């Protein structure tokens, strides 16, 4: 089935593709290198994201507490409306 010069696994239909997929898989050294590289890149990015999320939550809590303590409870709409509608005719 396989002659000289033919890659192994070409005698059975589809077996050549399986052989190519197996050959394209990285070896154990390449897998370890990829894992280490991903840890070197992914870990700092993950930590940066977590720190950014924690800081943003802290800032949000401080600002919402500040607003609750010192912010106006309700706007003065009566005065605002009287000032905003001076000289405006309203059709009925």
Long-range contacts (C-beta under 8 A, 24 or more apart in sequence): none
